[in-house]
Amino acid sequence: MKRIMIVRPSDFVDISLEIPGIITDVKYFTGENFVGERIDGYESPTILLTEKATIALAGVQNLLIEEGHGLKVFDGYRPKQAVEHFIRWGNQKEDGKTKSIFYPSMTRQEIFKSGYIASESSHTRGSSIDLTVINMETGKEVDMGGHFDFFSEISYSDYDHLSLAQSKNRVQLRYLMRSEGFEPMQQEWWHFTLSDEPYPETYFDFSIRD
């Protein structure tokens, strides 16, 4: 039975304090996202995850560091109020503000119908994460053949019209994440959920703060 909780559990942690060298870029706080503004519930540029998911993510980071790479994380725990913000945006008239960057070939309604944004997000359970890989020396993202929150079949995990290098980068990311217990999402190469998540039936709605 699904539950909604508004209190932050003690095992939700700030990944920046727990994983050495990890980079965060919280698009839903900065406003650099498909909605075009700061999202409800994001009161600080902090990525929270359950401790269990954080430990698994640290394992991925350690594997990448050995190769001179590391993780950049865009989103982790997402409050229920943020998902409701997305839904409100999806029901509003198109203004063209972010369409060319994030969903050039789709309508707002099609984004939801295609499963890119869900009315109940796995992020709200605290063990899902959106991320990519960076070169630690240059700080640049490796080429994945598309950017975070680009709503198109190009973003499918198994999209097969990529360059060899782009395909290899996606495959490596999936392999490393799976090796530490995460499962990928079909529609989004950047999205992963811990298989053995501690709160599979609980959706949280506390705001993200330092």
C-alpha positions in Angstrom: 0.0 0.0 0.0 1.4 3.4 -1.0 2.1 5.9 1.7 2.9 9.6 1.6 5.2 11.0 4.3 6.2 14.7 4.9 9.0 14.1 7.4 12.6 13.5 6.2 13.8 10.1 7.5 17.2 9.9 9.2 18.6 7.8 6.4 18.2 10.5 3.7 21.7 12.0 3.2 23.4 14.7 1.2 25.5 12.8 -1.3 28.0 15.7 -1.6 28.9 15.0 2.1 29.2 11.3 1.6 30.9 10.7 -1.8 34.3 12.3 -2.3 34.6 14.1 -5.7 31.1 13.8 -6.8 29.7 16.8 -8.7 26.1 18.1 -8.5 24.2 20.3 -10.9 20.7 20.7 -9.5 18.7 21.9 -12.6 15.4 21.9 -10.7 16.9 24.4 -8.3 18.6 26.7 -10.8 15.7 26.9 -13.2 17.7 25.5 -16.1 15.1 22.9 -16.8 12.2 22.1 -19.1 9.8 24.1 -16.9 12.1 27.1 -17.0 11.9 28.0 -13.3 12.8 26.7 -9.9 10.7 23.7 -9.0 8.6 23.5 -5.9 10.3 21.8 -3.0 13.9 22.6 -4.2 14.9 25.1 -1.5 18.7 24.4 -1.9 21.0 22.9 -4.5 21.3 19.7 -2.6 21.0 16.1 -3.8 19.5 13.8 -1.2 19.3 10.0 -1.5 18.6 7.2 0.9 21.8 6.0 2.6 21.5 2.7 0.9 21.4 4.2 -2.5 24.3 6.6 -1.6 26.5 3.7 -0.6 25.8 2.0 -3.9 26.5 5.2 -5.8 29.8 5.7 -4.0 30.8 2.3 -5.5 30.1 3.6 -9.0 32.1 6.7 -8.3 35.1 4.7 -7.0 35.1 2.6 -10.2 35.0 5.7 -12.4 37.7 7.5 -10.4 40.2 4.7 -11.3 39.7 5.7 -15.0 40.0 9.5 -14.4 36.2 10.0 -14.6 33.5 10.7 -12.1 29.8 11.3 -11.7 27.8 14.5 -12.2 24.3 14.2 -10.6 21.3 16.3 -11.7 18.6 14.9 -9.4 18.0 12.5 -6.6 15.1 12.6 -4.2 12.3 14.7 -5.7 9.4 15.9 -3.4 5.9 15.0 -4.4 5.1 18.7 -4.6 7.7 19.0 -7.4 5.9 16.3 -9.4 2.7 18.2 -8.9 4.5 21.3 -10.2 5.4 19.3 -13.4 1.8 18.2 -13.8 0.5 21.8 -13.5 3.1 22.9 -16.2 2.0 20.0 -18.4 -1.6 21.3 -18.3 -0.7 24.9 -19.2 -0.7 26.4 -22.6 2.5 26.1 -24.5 4.6 29.3 -24.3 7.7 28.1 -26.3 10.0 29.1 -23.4 11.9 25.8 -23.2 10.5 23.7 -26.0 13.4 24.0 -28.5 15.9 22.8 -25.9 14.0 20.0 -24.1 11.1 18.7 -26.3 11.3 20.1 -29.8 9.2 17.4 -31.4 6.6 16.8 -28.7 3.8 18.6 -27.0 3.7 18.9 -23.2 0.9 16.3 -23.0 2.9 13.9 -25.1 5.8 14.1 -22.7 3.6 12.6 -20.0 1.8 10.1 -22.3 5.2 8.8 -23.4 6.4 8.1 -19.9 9.1 10.7 -19.6 7.4 12.3 -16.6 5.2 10.2 -14.3 2.4 11.4 -12.1 4.0 9.3 -9.4 7.8 9.4 -9.7 10.3 6.9 -8.4 12.5 9.8 -7.4 10.0 10.6 -4.7 10.9 7.3 -2.9 14.4 8.6 -2.5 16.5 5.9 -4.3 16.3 7.1 -7.9 18.9 9.3 -9.5 19.6 11.2 -12.7 23.3 11.5 -13.7 26.0 11.4 -16.2 29.8 10.9 -16.4 32.5 13.6 -16.5 36.2 13.8 -17.1 37.6 14.7 -13.7 40.6 16.6 -15.2 38.6 18.9 -17.5 35.2 18.8 -15.8 33.5 18.2 -19.1 30.6 15.7 -19.5 31.4 12.7 -21.7 29.4 12.5 -24.9 26.2 10.5 -24.3 24.6 11.6 -27.5 22.0 13.8 -25.8 21.5 15.9 -22.7 19.6 15.5 -19.4 15.8 15.8 -19.7 15.8 15.9 -23.5 12.4 14.3 -24.2 12.9 12.3 -27.4 13.6 8.7 -28.5 17.2 9.8 -28.8 17.3 9.6 -25.0 16.2 5.9 -24.9 18.8 3.8 -23.2 19.1 1.5 -26.2 18.8 4.1 -28.9 20.8 2.7 -31.8 21.6 5.7 -34.0 24.5 6.9 -32.0 28.2 7.1 -32.8 30.4 4.3 -31.5 31.8 6.5 -28.8 28.4 7.7 -27.6 27.0 4.1 -27.5 30.1 2.9 -25.6 29.6 5.7 -23.0 26.0 4.8 -22.4 26.7 1.1 -22.2 29.6 1.7 -19.7 27.3 3.8 -17.5 24.6 1.2 -17.5 27.1 -1.5 -16.7 28.7 0.3 -13.8 25.3 1.3 -12.3 24.0 -2.2 -12.6 27.1 -3.6 -11.0 26.2 -1.6 -7.9 22.5 -2.6 -7.8 20.8 0.1 -9.9 18.5 -0.6 -12.8 18.1 1.8 -15.8 15.0 3.4 -17.2 14.1 2.7 -20.8 13.2 6.2 -21.8 16.0 8.0 -20.2 19.7 7.0 -20.3 20.5 9.2 -17.3 17.9 7.7 -14.9 18.5 4.8 -12.5 16.7 3.3 -9.5 18.2 1.1 -6.8 16.8 -2.4 -7.2 16.5 -3.1 -3.5 15.3 0.3 -2.5 14.3 0.8 1.2 11.0 2.6 0.6 9.4 0.9 -2.4 5.8 1.9 -1.4 6.5 5.3 0.3 6.4 8.7 -1.5 7.9 11.6 0.4 7.0 15.3 0.3 9.5 17.1 2.5 11.3 20.1 0.9 15.0 19.8 0.0 17.1 21.9 2.3 20.8 22.0 3.4 
